Amino acid sequence: NIFVPNTFTPNKDGLNDEFFPVLPDSIKNYELLIFNRWGELVFSTTKKEESWDGTYNSTPVPNDIFVWKITYTGTRKTKTIIGHVLVNR
């Protein structure tokens, strides 16, 4: 089971400043992609421990909804899930 938050607040107050899915240890071959409303890729990682800090090219993104896409291999097959996250500074 994967838990993906639907909001985070990258305002440097020490609470919910980074976006990261909570993943079980059994997941392999993980990839997280985050896109803005125009479909532009603003963040990507293949490291389960890496989070998004709400920036793009070292510049804070505006308050908005961003689409995320996670592709991973579970115990038997590869799956893709898609959702959205609200950046609320």
N, CA, C and O atoms as CSV, one atom per row, in Angstrom:
chain,resi,resn,atom,element,x,y,z
A,1,ASN,N,N,0.831,-1.191,0.000
A,1,ASN,CA,C,0.000,0.000,0.000
A,1,ASN,C,C,0.869,1.245,0.000
A,1,ASN,O,O,1.856,1.323,0.732
A,2,ILE,N,N,0.506,2.202,-0.808
A,2,ILE,CA,C,1.233,3.463,-0.927
A,2,ILE,C,C,0.325,4.578,-0.431
A,2,ILE,O,O,-0.841,4.656,-0.817
A,3,PHE,N,N,0.861,5.442,0.426
A,3,PHE,CA,C,0.130,6.624,0.857
A,3,PHE,C,C,0.780,7.834,0.202
A,3,PHE,O,O,1.988,8.042,0.321
A,4,VAL,N,N,-0.038,8.639,-0.497
A,4,VAL,CA,C,0.458,9.843,-1.154
A,4,VAL,C,C,-0.353,11.028,-0.631
A,4,VAL,O,O,-1.564,11.083,-0.846
A,5,PRO,N,N,0.295,11.982,0.055
A,5,PRO,CA,C,-0.439,13.147,0.548
A,5,PRO,C,C,-1.025,13.965,-0.599
A,5,PRO,O,O,-0.497,13.950,-1.710
A,6,ASN,N,N,-2.126,14.681,-0.326
A,6,ASN,CA,C,-2.738,15.487,-1.382
A,6,ASN,C,C,-2.447,16.979,-1.216
A,6,ASN,O,O,-2.888,17.787,-2.033
A,7,THR,N,N,-1.709,17.352,-0.169
A,7,THR,CA,C,-1.341,18.743,0.068
A,7,THR,C,C,-0.008,18.787,0.807
A,7,THR,O,O,0.284,17.913,1.623
A,8,PHE,N,N,0.794,19.803,0.521
A,8,PHE,CA,C,1.944,20.093,1.367
A,8,PHE,C,C,2.213,21.579,1.350
A,8,PHE,O,O,1.775,22.299,0.452
A,9,THR,N,N,2.947,22.031,2.365
A,9,THR,CA,C,3.120,23.472,2.595
A,9,THR,C,C,4.607,23.815,2.686
A,9,THR,O,O,5.146,23.917,3.789
A,10,PRO,N,N,5.273,23.993,1.556
A,10,PRO,CA,C,6.714,24.268,1.572
A,10,PRO,C,C,7.035,25.716,1.936
A,10,PRO,O,O,7.569,26.474,1.127
A,11,ASN,N,N,6.693,26.081,3.180
A,11,ASN,CA,C,6.907,27.459,3.628
A,11,ASN,C,C,8.014,27.575,4.680
A,11,ASN,O,O,8.167,28.613,5.323
A,12,LYS,N,N,8.781,26.498,4.844
A,12,LYS,CA,C,9.947,26.462,5.736
A,12,LYS,C,C,9.605,26.675,7.208
A,12,LYS,O,O,10.397,27.236,7.966
A,13,ASP,N,N,8.398,26.213,7.609
A,13,ASP,CA,C,8.046,26.271,9.024
A,13,ASP,C,C,8.355,24.963,9.748
A,13,ASP,O,O,8.094,24.832,10.944
A,14,GLY,N,N,8.915,23.993,9.014
A,14,GLY,CA,C,9.273,22.716,9.605
A,14,GLY,C,C,8.143,21.694,9.627
A,14,GLY,O,O,8.338,20.584,10.122
A,15,LEU,N,N,6.968,22.037,9.104
A,15,LEU,CA,C,5.822,21.133,9.060
A,15,LEU,C,C,5.372,20.939,7.612
A,15,LEU,O,O,5.031,21.904,6.927
A,16,ASN,N,N,5.373,19.705,7.157
A,16,ASN,CA,C,4.898,19.379,5.794
A,16,ASN,C,C,5.585,20.204,4.717
A,16,ASN,O,O,4.941,20.637,3.761
A,17,ASP,N,N,6.877,20.423,4.863
A,17,ASP,CA,C,7.621,21.247,3.910
A,17,ASP,C,C,8.045,20.498,2.651
A,17,ASP,O,O,8.479,21.119,1.681
A,18,GLU,N,N,7.924,19.175,2.655
A,18,GLU,CA,C,8.338,18.377,1.501
A,18,GLU,C,C,7.253,17.378,1.132
A,18,GLU,O,O,6.509,16.901,1.990
A,19,PHE,N,N,7.174,17.073,-0.147
A,19,PHE,CA,C,6.209,16.102,-0.654
A,19,PHE,C,C,6.923,14.789,-0.903
A,19,PHE,O,O,7.907,14.732,-1.641
A,20,PHE,N,N,6.419,13.736,-0.283
A,20,PHE,CA,C,6.964,12.414,-0.550
A,20,PHE,C,C,5.923,11.346,-0.241
A,20,PHE,O,O,5.256,11.404,0.792
A,21,PRO,N,N,5.786,10.384,-1.125
A,21,PRO,CA,C,4.903,9.255,-0.876
A,21,PRO,C,C,5.502,8.353,0.200
A,21,PRO,O,O,6.722,8.254,0.332
A,22,VAL,N,N,4.642,7.705,0.955
A,22,VAL,CA,C,5.077,6.718,1.945
A,22,VAL,C,C,4.969,5.359,1.265
A,22,VAL,O,O,3.886,4.915,0.884
A,23,LEU,N,N,6.119,4.718,1.124
A,23,LEU,CA,C,6.207,3.498,0.317
A,23,LEU,C,C,6.602,2.294,1.158
A,23,LEU,O,O,7.413,2.420,2.075
A,24,PRO,N,N,6.044,1.138,0.861
A,24,PRO,CA,C,6.489,-0.075,1.544
A,24,PRO,C,C,7.877,-0.487,1.051
A,24,PRO,O,O,8.283,-0.131,-0.055
A,25,ASP,N,N,8.588,-1.231,1.873
A,25,ASP,CA,C,9.942,-1.684,1.520
A,25,ASP,C,C,9.961,-2.602,0.310
A,25,ASP,O,O,10.990,-2.720,-0.355
A,26,SER,N,N,8.841,-3.258,0.009
A,26,SER,CA,C,8.798,-4.232,-1.084
A,26,SER,C,C,8.827,-3.591,-2.471
A,26,SER,O,O,8.978,-4.300,-3.466
A,27,ILE,N,N,8.688,-2.282,-2.559
A,27,ILE,CA,C,8.663,-1.609,-3.869
A,27,ILE,C,C,10.062,-1.522,-4.458
A,27,ILE,O,O,11.027,-1.165,-3.781
A,28,LYS,N,N,10.141,-1.856,-5.724
A,28,LYS,CA,C,11.394,-1.793,-6.481
A,28,LYS,C,C,11.172,-0.933,-7.725
A,28,LYS,O,O,10.033,-0.652,-8.096
A,29,ASN,N,N,12.259,-0.520,-8.361
A,29,ASN,CA,C,12.190,0.224,-9.626
A,29,ASN,C,C,11.185,1.375,-9.558
A,29,ASN,O,O,10.275,1.465,-10.382
A,30,TYR,N,N,11.356,2.231,-8.592
A,30,TYR,CA,C,10.448,3.341,-8.309
A,30,TYR,C,C,10.805,4.566,-9.142
A,30,TYR,O,O,11.981,4.877,-9.333
A,31,GLU,N,N,9.773,5.262,-9.639
A,31,GLU,CA,C,9.974,6.546,-10.305
A,31,GLU,C,C,8.817,7.466,-9.944
A,31,GLU,O,O,7.653,7.074,-10.029
A,32,LEU,N,N,9.142,8.698,-9.539
A,32,LEU,CA,C,8.155,9.729,-9.240
A,32,LEU,C,C,8.375,10.888,-10.196
A,32,LEU,O,O,9.483,11.411,-10.306
A,33,LEU,N,N,7.312,11.288,-10.889
A,33,LEU,CA,C,7.342,12.439,-11.783
A,33,LEU,C,C,6.277,13.422,-11.308
A,33,LEU,O,O,5.176,13.016,-10.937
A,34,ILE,N,N,6.603,14.721,-11.319
A,34,ILE,CA,C,5.638,15.755,-10.954
A,34,ILE,C,C,5.583,16.782,-12.086
A,34,ILE,O,O,6.611,17.254,-12.571
A,35,PHE,N,N,4.348,17.116,-12.493
A,35,PHE,CA,C,4.113,18.015,-13.619
A,35,PHE,C,C,3.280,19.210,-13.174
A,35,PHE,O,O,2.436,19.094,-12.285
A,36,ASN,N,N,3.523,20.353,-13.794
A,36,ASN,CA,C,2.665,21.512,-13.541
A,36,ASN,C,C,1.414,21.412,-14.414
A,36,ASN,O,O,1.251,20.446,-15.159
A,37,ARG,N,N,0.540,22.402,-14.322
A,37,ARG,CA,C,-0.744,22.349,-15.034
A,37,ARG,C,C,-0.600,22.357,-16.548
A,37,ARG,O,O,-1.548,22.015,-17.254
A,38,TRP,N,N,0.563,22.739,-17.061
A,38,TRP,CA,C,0.798,22.755,-18.509
A,38,TRP,C,C,1.521,21.497,-18.985
A,38,TRP,O,O,1.906,21.404,-20.150
A,39,GLY,N,N,1.705,20.536,-18.093
A,39,GLY,CA,C,2.342,19.280,-18.449
A,39,GLY,C,C,3.850,19.324,-18.433
A,39,GLY,O,O,4.496,18.373,-18.872
A,40,GLU,N,N,4.430,20.405,-17.937
A,40,GLU,CA,C,5.881,20.534,-17.863
A,40,GLU,C,C,6.393,19.765,-16.646
A,40,GLU,O,O,5.873,19.924,-15.541
A,41,LEU,N,N,7.404,18.940,-16.850
A,41,LEU,CA,C,8.002,18.172,-15.759
A,41,LEU,C,C,8.759,19.119,-14.836
A,41,LEU,O,O,9.676,19.813,-15.275
A,42,VAL,N,N,8.382,19.152,-13.559
A,42,VAL,CA,C,9.034,20.056,-12.605
A,42,VAL,C,C,9.904,19.308,-11.596
A,42,VAL,O,O,10.739,19.916,-10.926
A,43,PHE,N,N,9.711,17.982,-11.485
A,43,PHE,CA,C,10.524,17.189,-10.552
A,43,PHE,C,C,10.466,15.730,-10.970
A,43,PHE,O,O,9.436,15.244,-11.438
A,44,SER,N,N,11.579,15.042,-10.795
A,44,SER,CA,C,11.602,13.592,-11.018
A,44,SER,C,C,12.660,12.965,-10.130
A,44,SER,O,O,13.676,13.583,-9.814
A,45,THR,N,N,12.406,11.735,-9.736
A,45,THR,CA,C,13.378,10.980,-8.958
A,45,THR,C,C,13.126,9.486,-9.116
A,45,THR,O,O,12.009,9.060,-9.411
A,46,THR,N,N,14.154,8.718,-8.921
A,46,THR,CA,C,14.039,7.266,-8.852
A,46,THR,C,C,14.480,6.766,-7.479
A,46,THR,O,O,14.601,5.560,-7.261
A,47,LYS,N,N,14.718,7.687,-6.563
A,47,LYS,CA,C,15.149,7.349,-5.201
A,47,LYS,C,C,13.960,7.437,-4.251
A,47,LYS,O,O,13.347,8.497,-4.121
A,48,LYS,N,N,13.630,6.326,-3.585
A,48,LYS,CA,C,12.469,6.295,-2.696
A,48,LYS,C,C,12.599,7.280,-1.543
A,48,LYS,O,O,11.584,7.757,-1.033
A,49,GLU,N,N,13.803,7.596,-1.121
A,49,GLU,CA,C,14.011,8.482,0.023
A,49,GLU,C,C,14.077,9.960,-0.357
A,49,GLU,O,O,14.193,10.811,0.524
A,50,GLU,N,N,14.005,10.282,-1.650
A,50,GLU,CA,C,14.102,11.667,-2.099
A,50,GLU,C,C,12.714,12.309,-2.168
A,50,GLU,O,O,11.761,11.697,-2.651
A,51,SER,N,N,12.613,13.537,-1.683
A,51,SER,CA,C,11.336,14.253,-1.661
A,51,SER,C,C,11.420,15.510,-2.525
A,51,SER,O,O,12.503,15.962,-2.895
A,52,TRP,N,N,10.238,16.063,-2.837
A,52,TRP,CA,C,10.157,17.310,-3.598
A,52,TRP,C,C,9.956,18.461,-2.628
A,52,TRP,O,O,9.091,18.401,-1.755
A,53,ASP,N,N,10.746,19.495,-2.779
A,53,ASP,CA,C,10.693,20.645,-1.871
A,53,ASP,C,C,9.817,21.781,-2.387
A,53,ASP,O,O,9.805,22.859,-1.794
A,54,GLY,N,N,9.094,21.568,-3.465
A,54,GLY,CA,C,8.195,22.596,-3.994
A,54,GLY,C,C,8.896,23.650,-4.828
A,54,GLY,O,O,8.415,24.777,-4.951
A,55,THR,N,N,10.039,23.280,-5.402
A,55,THR,CA,C,10.744,24.209,-6.273
A,55,THR,C,C,10.886,23.616,-7.667
A,55,THR,O,O,10.772,22.407,-7.870
A,56,TYR,N,N,11.138,24.506,-8.617
A,56,TYR,CA,C,11.452,24.122,-9.988
A,56,TYR,C,C,12.593,25.015,-10.440
A,56,TYR,O,O,12.473,26.240,-10.423
A,57,ASN,N,N,13.702,24.404,-10.844
A,57,ASN,CA,C,14.921,25.159,-11.195
A,57,ASN,C,C,15.328,26.088,-10.053
A,57,ASN,O,O,15.701,27.240,-10.274
A,58,SER,N,N,15.251,25.565,-8.828
A,58,SER,CA,C,15.637,26.283,-7.603
A,58,SER,C,C,14.746,27.476,-7.273
A,58,SER,O,O,15.103,28.287,-6.419
A,59,THR,N,N,13.601,27.600,-7.928
A,59,THR,CA,C,12.654,28.688,-7.670
A,59,THR,C,C,11.369,28.089,-7.104
A,59,THR,O,O,10.861,27.111,-7.651
A,60,PRO,N,N,10.832,28.655,-6.018
A,60,PRO,CA,C,9.577,28.133,-5.464
A,60,PRO,C,C,8.448,28.188,-6.498
A,60,PRO,O,O,8.263,29.194,-7.183
A,61,VAL,N,N,7.701,27.088,-6.594
A,61,VAL,CA,C,6.546,27.075,-7.491
A,61,VAL,C,C,5.398,27.822,-6.815
A,61,VAL,O,O,5.384,27.939,-5.590
A,62,PRO,N,N,4.441,28.328,-7.584
A,62,PRO,CA,C,3.301,29.041,-6.983
A,62,PRO,C,C,2.326,28.065,-6.324
A,62,PRO,O,O,2.375,26.858,-6.562
A,63,ASN,N,N,1.455,28.606,-5.503
A,63,ASN,CA,C,0.345,27.805,-4.980
A,63,ASN,C,C,-0.453,27.309,-6.175
A,63,ASN,O,O,-0.948,28.101,-6.977
A,64,ASP,N,N,-0.574,26.000,-6.287
A,64,ASP,CA,C,-1.269,25.428,-7.432
A,64,ASP,C,C,-1.412,23.929,-7.205
A,64,ASP,O,O,-0.900,23.382,-6.229
A,65,ILE,N,N,-2.107,23.287,-8.111
A,65,ILE,CA,C,-2.225,21.832,-8.089
A,65,ILE,C,C,-1.257,21.261,-9.114
A,65,ILE,O,O,-1.185,21.729,-10.250
A,66,PHE,N,N,-0.513,20.243,-8.696
A,66,PHE,CA,C,0.468,19.576,-9.548
A,66,PHE,C,C,0.081,18.107,-9.662
A,66,PHE,O,O,-0.426,17.509,-8.713
A,67,VAL,N,N,0.325,17.543,-10.826
A,67,VAL,CA,C,0.018,16.136,-11.081
A,67,VAL,C,C,1.263,15.305,-10.817
A,67,VAL,O,O,2.359,15.649,-11.258
A,68,TRP,N,N,1.081,14.205,-10.092
A,68,TRP,CA,C,2.195,13.284,-9.884
A,68,TRP,C,C,1.882,11.944,-10.556
A,68,TRP,O,O,0.725,11.555,-10.717
A,69,LYS,N,N,2.946,11.267,-10.935
A,69,LYS,CA,C,2.833,9.940,-11.546
A,69,LYS,C,C,3.904,9.067,-10.913
A,69,LYS,O,O,5.088,9.404,-10.938
A,70,ILE,N,N,3.486,7.952,-10.351
A,70,ILE,CA,C,4.418,7.007,-9.745
A,70,ILE,C,C,4.352,5.703,-10.523
A,70,ILE,O,O,3.277,5.143,-10.735
A,71,THR,N,N,5.512,5.231,-10.941
A,71,THR,CA,C,5.631,3.917,-11.565
A,71,THR,C,C,6.551,3.101,-10.668
A,71,THR,O,O,7.610,3.574,-10.256
A,72,TYR,N,N,6.142,1.874,-10.369
A,72,TYR,CA,C,6.932,1.038,-9.466
A,72,TYR,C,C,6.688,-0.430,-9.767
A,72,TYR,O,O,5.695,-0.808,-10.389
A,73,THR,N,N,7.615,-1.233,-9.311
A,73,THR,CA,C,7.445,-2.670,-9.386
A,73,THR,C,C,7.168,-3.164,-7.981
A,73,THR,O,O,7.951,-2.935,-7.059
A,74,GLY,N,N,6.044,-3.844,-7.832
A,74,GLY,CA,C,5.678,-4.427,-6.550
A,74,GLY,C,C,6.230,-5.826,-6.455
A,74,GLY,O,O,7.292,-6.124,-7.001
A,75,THR,N,N,5.516,-6.676,-5.769
A,75,THR,CA,C,6.003,-8.041,-5.582
A,75,THR,C,C,5.983,-8.857,-6.865
A,75,THR,O,O,6.759,-9.802,-7.008
A,76,ARG,N,N,5.097,-8.502,-7.806
A,76,ARG,CA,C,4.995,-9.325,-9.011
A,76,ARG,C,C,4.945,-8.571,-10.326
A,76,ARG,O,O,5.366,-9.101,-11.354
A,77,LYS,N,N,4.434,-7.331,-10.317
A,77,LYS,CA,C,4.287,-6.646,-11.600
A,77,LYS,C,C,4.502,-5.150,-11.442
A,77,LYS,O,O,4.506,-4.615,-10.333
A,78,THR,N,N,4.681,-4.490,-12.576
A,78,THR,CA,C,4.887,-3.041,-12.592
A,78,THR,C,C,3.531,-2.350,-12.674
A,78,THR,O,O,2.655,-2.760,-13.435
A,79,LYS,N,N,3.373,-1.289,-11.875
A,79,LYS,CA,C,2.127,-0.537,-11.834
A,79,LYS,C,C,2.422,0.953,-11.967
A,79,LYS,O,O,3.521,1.412,-11.657
A,80,THR,N,N,1.435,1.689,-12.430
A,80,THR,CA,C,1.505,3.146,-12.496
A,80,THR,C,C,0.267,3.708,-11.825
A,80,THR,O,O,-0.854,3.274,-12.090
A,81,ILE,N,N,0.489,4.696,-10.937
A,81,ILE,CA,C,-0.624,5.396,-10.316
A,81,ILE,C,C,-0.432,6.894,-10.552
A,81,ILE,O,O,0.697,7.378,-10.634
A,82,ILE,N,N,-1.535,7.614,-10.661
A,82,ILE,CA,C,-1.511,9.038,-10.965
A,82,ILE,C,C,-2.434,9.756,-9.992
A,82,ILE,O,O,-3.491,9.236,-9.633
A,83,GLY,N,N,-2.041,10.938,-9.568
A,83,GLY,CA,C,-2.876,11.725,-8.674
A,83,GLY,C,C,-2.447,13.188,-8.730
A,83,GLY,O,O,-1.761,13.615,-9.658
A,84,HIS,N,N,-2.862,13.939,-7.726
A,84,HIS,CA,C,-2.496,15.358,-7.701
A,84,HIS,C,C,-2.140,15.775,-6.267
A,84,HIS,O,O,-2.538,15.141,-5.289
A,85,VAL,N,N,-1.387,16.850,-6.190
A,85,VAL,CA,C,-1.005,17.410,-4.900
A,85,VAL,C,C,-1.143,18.926,-4.985
A,85,VAL,O,O,-0.795,19.538,-5.995
A,86,LEU,N,N,-1.660,19.526,-3.905
A,86,LEU,CA,C,-1.793,20.964,-3.817
A,86,LEU,C,C,-0.587,21.533,-3.083
A,86,LEU,O,O,-0.264,21.105,-1.974
A,87,VAL,N,N,0.072,22.494,-3.705
A,87,VAL,CA,C,1.134,23.259,-3.035
A,87,VAL,C,C,0.465,24.477,-2.440
A,87,VAL,O,O,-0.123,25.285,-3.160
A,88,ASN,N,N,0.553,24.613,-1.121
A,88,ASN,CA,C,-0.110,25.691,-0.406
A,88,ASN,C,C,0.890,26.314,0.561
A,88,ASN,O,O,1.085,25.816,1.669
A,89,ARG,N,N,1.515,27.396,0.139
A,89,ARG,CA,C,2.547,28.029,0.959
A,89,ARG,C,C,1.977,28.807,2.104
A,89,ARG,O,O,2.726,29.396,2.883
